[in-house]
Amino acid sequence: MAEHQVTRDETAAAATTGLRGVAADWASDQRTFKDVSWGKAMMWIFLVSDTFIFGIFLLSYMTARISTTEPWPDTGEIFALTFFGQEIPMILIAIMTFVLISSSGTMAMAVNYGYRRDRAKTALLLLITALFGAAFVGMQAFEWAKLIEDGVRPWGNPFGAAQFGSSFFMITGFHGAHVSIGVLFLLIIARKVWRGDFDHGRPGFFTSKKGKYETVEILGLYWHFVDLVWVFIFAFFYLL
Amino acid sequence: MNDSRALSNSSGGQTQAPTANATGQQHPIGLYLKIWGWLFVLSVLSYMVELFDVQGTARWTLVIGFMLLKAGLIVSVFMHVVWERLSLVYAILVPPSVILVFVFLMVLEGEYVAWTRIVFFGEGS
């Protein structure tokens, strides 16, 4: 055991699994995350910090909602849309949820085809993912416009507790910004895949490291995270 | 067939050598489609809660239950966490769970603030 911890041979240490493996990895005096590249480890560290940001947003929303003495607005009514003369509650938010989940599905497949070195399919799936993401942001813009028209402001609204507006704009705005940045990166990586950067190991303009298909997986981690955050927002802000 | 084998591999992954290797995460595409389908079903179910206007404890249980299932599927399969080494899994999952302590504290604090608002700014004063 002690020999494993000081050896330079990382594969030997990586062979240990379970809790013993956790202890060996963290105590190895080498890189802790054995079979994970730096790019992936750094993306995970960023995502954990982002989890805190969204976690604290939802937490402050919870605190505001518990502590206000005014009734909280009925989200089912506020986000209802009228189709063919019939009012359907929360329909736009439901569609947005399905769009984002579909984009997660296409992203997962893009990662898969990337590792199969299928350049065309990977690029196409990344573009479809970006398209879903853009559709999501578009629907969110529509939703914002509708609520602003209805008189919802960060400092008050006609439906109930004033904190509803500030929570709504803060949480969905921050999430929408994440989706928008994700769409931008999806387009950039789709272009790189299409150009064959990851097949020929063309150096990145910023990192000057050889391009490889793992980049698609790292981008995928970010995109799935954005979908994950929406799962929580959909449940806590819209449904409860 | 391949998919179920991959899944059962993952559940016992702690005792076996990890599937992930230098060439990256490679899993059958059918597995992703299956998870995608489940995410759709779970989303439909949580929308049903709104559509049929379920209220009270049942609403909270259903909505949070579906939410946790969806989150679990996304994190474990789409983000490949079940196939990662435990040291990374713990580094990802343990720190955010501390937020739950914060939630507990802020529930107490929020209730107290609501109480003071009712007592000092309420109609009775």
Interface residues (C-beta under 8 A of the other chain):
Chain A: A14 A15 T17 G18 L19 G21 V22 D25 W26 T32 F33 K34 D35 V36 A41 W44 L47 V48 T51 F52 G55 I56 L59 M62 T63 A64 R65 I66 S67 T68 T69 G76 P89 M90 A94 T97 F98 I101 S102 S104 G105 M107 A108 M109 V111 N112 Y115 R116 Y213 E214 E217 G220 L221 H224 F225 D227 L228 V231 F232 F234 A235 F236 L239 L240
Chain B: Q14 T15 Q16 A17 P18 A20 N21 A22 T23 G24 Q25 Q26 H27 I29 Y32 L33 I35 W36 L39 F40 S43 S46 Y47 V49 E50 L51 D53 R59 W60 V63 I64 F66 M67 K70 A71 I74 V75 V77 F78 M79 H80 E84 R85 L86 S87 L88 Y90 A91 I92 P95 P96 I99 F102 V103 M106 V107 E109 G110 E111 V113 A114 R117 I118 F121 G122
